[in-house]
Amino acid sequence: MVKSIIRAHHILHTPLILTKCHKIFNRRNYYLQSRCIHHLVATLFHLYLLTL
């Protein structure tokens, strides 16, 4: 139950992160870009753990 809620949260959350990241990458803000990449990697890692 909890796993499916977390998975749904990540699936909904990822497009938001990607659109935010897209705007940030257009602005060439390197600090925010690295934060975004870190966030995306963490999200993908969580999704990977949930599929195990």
Backbone hydrogen bonds in HBPLUS format (Angstrom, degrees):
<---DONOR---> <-ACCEPTOR-->    atom                        ^
c    i                          cat <-CA-CA->   ^        H-A-AA   ^      H-
h    n   atom  resd res      DA  || num        DHA   H-A  angle D-A-AA Bond
n    s   type  num  typ     dist DA aas  dist angle  dist       angle   num
A0005-ILE N   A0001-MET O   3.10 MM   4  6.43 151.2  2.19 148.1 156.2     1
A0006-ILE N   A0002-VAL O   2.90 MM   4  6.20 163.1  1.92 156.8 161.3     2
A0007-ARG N   A0003-LYS O   2.83 MM   4  6.03 160.3  1.86 149.8 155.9     3
A0008-ALA N   A0004-SER O   2.92 MM   4  6.03 162.3  1.95 142.5 147.4     4
A0009-HIS N   A0005-ILE O   2.90 MM   4  6.12 155.1  1.96 147.3 154.6     5
A0010-HIS N   A0006-ILE O   2.94 MM   4  6.25 159.8  1.98 152.9 157.4     6
A0011-ILE N   A0007-ARG O   2.90 MM   4  6.14 160.7  1.93 154.2 159.8     7
A0012-LEU N   A0008-ALA O   2.97 MM   4  6.14 153.7  2.04 147.4 154.1     8
A0013-HIS N   A0009-HIS O   2.82 MM   4  5.87 144.6  1.95 142.6 153.9     9
A0014-THR N   A0010-HIS O   2.87 MM   4  5.86 156.5  1.93 153.5 155.9    10
A0016-LEU N   A0013-HIS O   3.09 MM   3  5.38 120.6  2.46 105.4 120.0    11
A0017-ILE N   A0013-HIS O   3.06 MM   4  6.42 156.0  2.12 154.1 161.5    12
A0018-LEU N   A0014-THR O   2.89 MM   4  6.16 164.2  1.91 158.3 162.8    13
A0019-THR N   A0015-PRO O   2.96 MM   4  6.16 158.1  2.01 147.2 152.1    14
A0020-LYS N   A0016-LEU O   3.00 MM   4  6.15 159.6  2.04 147.4 153.5    15
A0021-CYS N   A0017-ILE O   2.75 MM   4  5.93 162.2  1.78 154.6 160.2    16
A0022-HIS N   A0018-LEU O   2.91 MM   4  6.04 152.7  1.98 143.2 150.5    17
A0023-LYS N   A0019-THR O   3.23 MM   4  6.50 156.5  2.29 143.5 147.8    18
A0024-ILE N   A0020-LYS O   2.99 MM   4  6.29 157.8  2.04 149.7 156.5    19
A0025-PHE N   A0021-CYS O   2.76 MM   4  5.97 161.5  1.80 158.4 162.7    20
A0026-ASN N   A0022-HIS O   3.16 MM   4  6.37 143.4  2.31 138.5 147.7    21
A0027-ARG N   A0024-ILE O   2.95 MM   3  5.11 132.5  2.18  98.9 112.5    22
A0028-ARG N   A0025-PHE O   3.33 MM   3  5.19 151.2  2.42  95.7 103.8    23
A0033-GLN N   A0029-ASN O   2.91 MM   4  6.09 150.3  1.99 150.3 160.1    24
A0034-SER N   A0030-TYR O   3.01 MM   4  6.17 159.3  2.05 146.5 150.1    25
A0035-ARG N   A0031-TYR O   3.12 MM   4  6.40 152.9  2.19 143.5 151.4    26
A0036-CYS N   A0032-LEU O   2.88 MM   4  6.08 155.3  1.94 146.8 153.4    27
A0037-ILE N   A0033-GLN O   2.93 MM   4  6.21 161.8  1.96 152.9 157.1    28
A0038-HIS N   A0034-SER O   2.98 MM   4  6.10 163.1  2.01 144.9 149.9    29
A0039-HIS N   A0035-ARG O   2.92 MM   4  6.14 155.6  1.98 146.5 153.4    30
A0040-LEU N   A0036-CYS O   2.86 MM   4  6.13 160.1  1.90 154.4 159.4    31
A0041-VAL N   A0037-ILE O   2.92 MM   4  6.12 162.8  1.95 154.3 158.9    32
A0042-ALA N   A0038-HIS O   2.94 MM   4  6.13 160.4  1.98 148.4 154.1    33
A0043-THR N   A0039-HIS O   2.92 MM   4  6.13 156.0  1.98 146.2 152.9    34
A0044-LEU N   A0040-LEU O   2.91 MM   4  6.13 163.8  1.94 151.9 155.9    35
A0045-PHE N   A0041-VAL O   2.88 MM   4  6.04 154.3  1.95 147.6 155.2    36
A0046-HIS N   A0042-ALA O   2.92 MM   4  6.18 154.9  1.98 147.1 153.5    37
A0047-LEU N   A0043-THR O   2.98 MM   4  6.27 161.3  2.01 150.9 155.7    38
A0048-TYR N   A0044-LEU O   2.90 MM   4  6.13 151.6  1.99 144.5 152.7    39
A0049-LEU N   A0045-PHE O   2.92 MM   4  6.23 158.5  1.97 150.4 155.7    40
A0050-LEU N   A0046-HIS O   2.97 MM   4  6.23 150.0  2.06 147.9 156.4    41
A0051-THR N   A0047-LEU O   3.18 MM   4  6.44 132.3  2.42 138.6 149.9    42
A0051-THR N   A0048-TYR O   3.13 MM   3  5.30 135.8  2.33  99.0 111.0    43
A0052-LEU N   A0049-LEU O   3.28 MM   3  5.39 149.8  2.38 100.1 108.7    44
